[in-house]
Amino acid sequence: MRYLLYPGCSAESSALEYKTSTLAVLEALGAEVEELEDWTCCGASVASTMSDLLGVVLPARNLALAEQVSNGRDLLAVCSACYTNFRRTAVAIASQSGLLDTINQALEVEGLAYHGSITARHLMDILANDFSLEAIAARVQRPLTGLAVAPYYGCQTVRPYSPFDDDQRPTLMVGVLEALGATVHSHNREAYCCGTSLLTTKPEVGLQMVGEILEASSPADCIVTVCPMCHMNLDSYQDKVSQLVGRPLRIPVLFLPQLMGLAFGLPESALMFKRHVVSVSPVLARLSES
Amino acid sequence: MATSEVINLTAVKRDPTFVDRLTPAGQLLNRCIQCGTCSASCPSAHAMDLTPRQMWRLVQLGFQDEVLHSKAMWLCSLCYICHVRCPRGIPLTETIVKLKQLALQEGIAEWRESTAFYRAFSDVMRRYGRTKEIELMVRYFLATNPLTALGYAKLGLTLLARGKAHLELPRLGGEGRLDRLFERVAELEERQ
């Protein structure tokens, strides 16, 4: 398995532990991953709000770079917003005649041209579908026995362009978590929205959304997510949410590859739990009990 | 406009071409049967001045000013739940993005706490080619109410201590990483 990695802005800065754990886990599973050089922002939710064309040109710049070096490899996106932007751009190119020409007139100033050959895939899809559950289980050195994990997929991981799971009731994480030996705590906020930038622009509304996810997950020992934006919102705002709901809500939030890395026995240098706002210690303590 | 008000359709200035400006959905919006699935599904509908269902009805009727001045679109977090559940197959979430775009282009003055975020994010992206979270927040708070930054001070310090955020001086002079690409996109859009 060979992939071209597009980390995106968050996994390169605030969520660096997501990138390092992704690379370590894929390597442990025998995959080869190379980071795309000279990548730029996918446009987030902002470029398409500024203009229709900018909203497809910024993702397309990275798709064009990937095309030059892909050699048949898929582009691996770890952030659900980046993933959605790449998929949305592919759908727009396929459905609007002349759009690819216009995109290429813009990319000319960067010395680039895109021919539409790149498939962007989400880390969730790759981890669950490119490796058998037996291969994942075989790599486990420290089974997560007794650890109750609440999956959290977020919204753009599964909709509207994801072909790999149900867009409202996703289940792909279940098999992976069980292969690690964990107990899955299913809940009704797994594909709910984390609030994204509302935490900044309309905090009273965003905090309520985070609160619903934390409450639905709270019987578990930790939440597991596959998007850096979701992680930032769920991990960083627990004090503010606790104030809002009037009682303490505190639950560690891990990225899926961090949890896999823990089960695989990978070192802290790859998992970087010390970067989290909510301490991961209770999870580690729970595992050393069992 | 209060949502319970009775509206005299002949007395209000309306723009029947409003739906056509909302590309790519456009005329698809006329398929809306007002079932309310969007409002029932939306995680922030409770805080909106117009519910999604009400907003789409006003769009169909051409109430451009009422819709573009409303707060509703700025509470959309792009979770796409209305989009995938719409029984008429209307790409609602992407149409909300288009509404935000029109409101920004027309310089609508309300809801500056949201519009300033998009402008600050776009400026940072253009300058550095990538997002820089601290600079984005500083630009945003300076453009809105710097005092609200105090509410984020504790969290900011925690993120700095954990290595999740980094202080660096902004680079204000010289050409931005994506200046030429942004300029070319603007030229191409003007030609269309």
Interface residues (C-beta under 8 A of the other chain):
Chain A: C9 S10 E12 S13 S14 A15 L16 T40 C41 G43 A44 S45 V46 A47 S48 T49 M50 S51 D52 L53 L54 G55 V57 L58 R61 R88 Q96 T102 Q105 A106 L107 E108 V109 E110 C155 Q156 R159 P160 D167 Q168 Y192 C193 G195 T196 S197 L198 T200 T201 K202 P203 E204 V205 G206 M209 E212 S236 Y237 D239 K240 K274 R275 H276 V277
Chain B: T23 P24 P43 S44 A47 W74 L75 S77 L78 C79 Y80 I81 H83 V84 R85 T93 E94 V97 K98 K100 Q101 L104 E113 S114 F117 Y118 F121 S122 M125 G129 R130 T131 K132 E133 M137 Y140 G151 K154 L155 T158 L159 R162 G163 K164 A165 H166 R177 L178 R180 L181 F182 E183 R184 V185 A186 L188 E189
